Amino acid sequence: MSDPKQKKSASHGSKEPLSIGLALGGGAVLGAAHVGVLRAIDELGIGIKAVSGTSIGSFIASLYAFGMDWREIEAVALDLDWLDLTGLTLSQFGLLSNKKFGRVVSDLLGERRIEESSIPLFMIATDIEHGEKVVMDRGDVARAVMASACIPGIFRPVECDGKMLVDGVLMENVPVSPLLDSGMKPLVCVDLMGAYVFNKPETIIDLLLNAFYSTLRNTTLMQTGDADLKIVPSLGEFSLVDTRQVSLLIKAGYRDALPQLDRLMEDLST
């Protein structure tokens, strides 16, 4: 529990406490920063009335929507073997399967359906056969998380309702649209990859990364324009795959989110 002396009133003099829709973006290991954002939300006494997630954001969103608080999710993140969430598979569509990731979700939450969550929960995936966005708001939670976090070309696509689903990053990495479509306001979103530091490419990998982030940044800017607050933690120094930095990522998410959320509360109370 947060120290009551440190927790602020989210109402700032208003009758009703602030309650938000929260969209959690993708970013592999950077997703640990979402835990810090949840801590800041809790300490400020802000409620979450709906949550959406893409890729690793879908994992954190699911845990929260099914009743886990930030401390419990932090314990999961610190204990998780981030690099052991895949298994070798024989498929023409990818060398790996992320079924282990699905089992992690099932072990933590049980065999649950999205519509059983305590607050509305949405997850984004890509129908790779038709190049379309899929918003998952019902069905098996573990399978939805697997689909939303299924990196194309590396993981075998997840079959769901007759569709071949892969990572939602291709369509909407910061998933504000399901919350906007549901009328959730105010809306706060977290862009884990918006602080990528561009440098002159020295290798083909550098060039491809710059190309990927250029596309992602501009698409995300267009898709998140209607959010009331966009939190972009300063994660440029962190790697997408370095699991040794999980605790530092949690602290960074908390550090950057707390003052921005506090200002949002002030703005909405005036």
C-alpha positions, -999 to 999 in steps of 0.1 A, spaced: 0 0 0 11 36 -6 20 58 23 -13 77 31 8 108 39 23 108 4 -9 100 -15 -27 131 -29 -64 136 -34 -70 131 -71 -100 154 -69 -80 185 -59 -112 199 -43 -137 184 -67 -164 160 -56 -154 130 -76 -119 116 -78 -102 115 -112 -107 83 -132 -90 77 -165 -88 55 -195 -53 42 -198 -35 30 -230 -3 11 -226 20 9 -256 44 -18 -268 82 -19 -264 94 -54 -254 114 -51 -221 107 -14 -220 73 -25 -209 86 -26 -173 82 12 -173 45 7 -173 47 -6 -138 62 27 -127 33 45 -144 8 24 -125 26 32 -93 24 69 -100 -13 66 -108 -19 47 -75 0 72 -54 -20 101 -68 -52 83 -60 -63 82 -97 -87 55 -107 -86 36 -140 -120 29 -156 -107 11 -187 -73 -1 -200 -59 -11 -234 -26 -26 -244 -5 -34 -274 23 -61 -273 39 -60 -239 14 -34 -230 -13 -60 -234 4 -82 -208 6 -54 -182 -30 -42 -191 -44 -77 -186 -27 -82 -152 -41 -49 -140 -76 -54 -155 -79 -87 -136 -71 -71 -102 -33 -71 -98 -20 -39 -83 13 -23 -93 33 -40 -65 21 -74 -76 28 -66 -113 63 -53 -102 70 -86 -85 60 -104 -117 82 -82 -139 112 -86 -116 108 -124 -115 99 -129 -151 125 -147 -173 119 -123 -202 141 -142 -226 125 -176 -219 90 -168 -232 95 -186 -265 100 -221 -277 113 -236 -309 86 -246 -334 85 -259 -370 65 -235 -391 69 -218 -425 58 -186 -407 84 -184 -379 111 -203 -360 96 -196 -326 63 -199 -308 53 -176 -279 30 -203 -263 52 -200 -232 41 -164 -229 5 -176 -230 12 -201 -202 27 -173 -181 -6 -154 -184 -27 -184 -176 -5 -193 -146 -10 -158 -132 -47 -152 -140 -61 -187 -146 -81 -197 -176 -100 -164 -180 -118 -146 -207 -113 -109 -215 -150 -101 -208 -145 -113 -172 -121 -85 -163 -130 -61 -135 -127 -31 -159 -130 -30 -197 -99 -44 -213 -89 -41 -250 -59 -55 -268 -46 -47 -303 -33 -73 -328 -28 -74 -366 -47 -96 -390 -16 -103 -411 -36 -120 -439 -57 -89 -446 -35 -62 -431 -62 -50 -407 -63 -40 -371 -80 -63 -347 -93 -51 -314 -97 -79 -289 -123 -73 -262 -135 -108 -257 -122 -143 -258 -93 -161 -240 -70 -136 -223 -38 -156 -227 -43 -162 -264 -51 -125 -269 -18 -115 -252 1 -140 -273 -14 -125 -305 -8 -89 -295 29 -96 -287 36 -120 -316 65 -105 -335 60 -113 -372 87 -134 -389 101 -145 -355 70 -160 -338 45 -182 -355 12 -163 -360 -15 -169 -334 -47 -185 -348 -78 -168 -334 -113 -169 -348 -100 -180 -381 -75 -152 -383 -37 -152 -384 -28 -126 -358 6 -110 -351 19 -80 -331 -3 -50 -328 27 -27 -332 20 -28 -370 -13 -12 -366 -14 9 -333 15 7 -310 -2 30 -285 -38 18 -284 -59 49 -278 -86 41 -304 -105 14 -284 -108 38 -255 -118 68 -276 -144 46 -294 -158 37 -260 -160 73 -249 -134 70 -222 -122 104 -211 -99 117 -199 -75 95 -217 -39 89 -208 -15 69 -230 21 57 -225 45 57 -255 75 36 -245 94 41 -278 87 78 -284 121 88 -269 142 68 -292 175 86 -299 183 89 -336 220 88 -346 238 86 -379 236 50 -391 269 31 -390 256 -3 -400 226 -18 -418 210 -26 -385 213 11 -374 197 21 -407 168 -3 -403 162 7 -367 161 44 -377 136 35 -405 114 15 -382 114 42 -355 108 70 -380 76 52 -393 65 43 -358 70 78 -343 50 95 -371 22 70 -370 20 72 -332 19 110 -333 -12 109 -356 -29 81 -336 -25 97 -301 -34 133 -309 -67 130 -291 -53 118 -258 -55 142 -229 -20 132 -217 7 114 -236 35 101 -213 67 94 -231 92 81 -205 129 90 -211 140 55 -221 163 63 -250 193 49 -231 176 15 -225 176 -15 -248 145 -33 -260 160 -66 -249 183 -59 -219 165 -77 -191 191 -65 -165 175 -31 -165 140 -40 -155 142 -23 -120 157 8 -136 129 9 -162 103 7 -135 119 37 -117 121 57 -149 84 51 -157 75 63 -122 98 93 -123 85 106 -156 48 98 -151 43 113 -116 47 150 -124 28 148 -157 -2 130 -140 -1 156 -112 -3 184 -137 -32 167 -155 -51 166 -123 -44 203 -117 -56 212 -152 -88 192 -150 -97 206 -116 -95 242 -128 
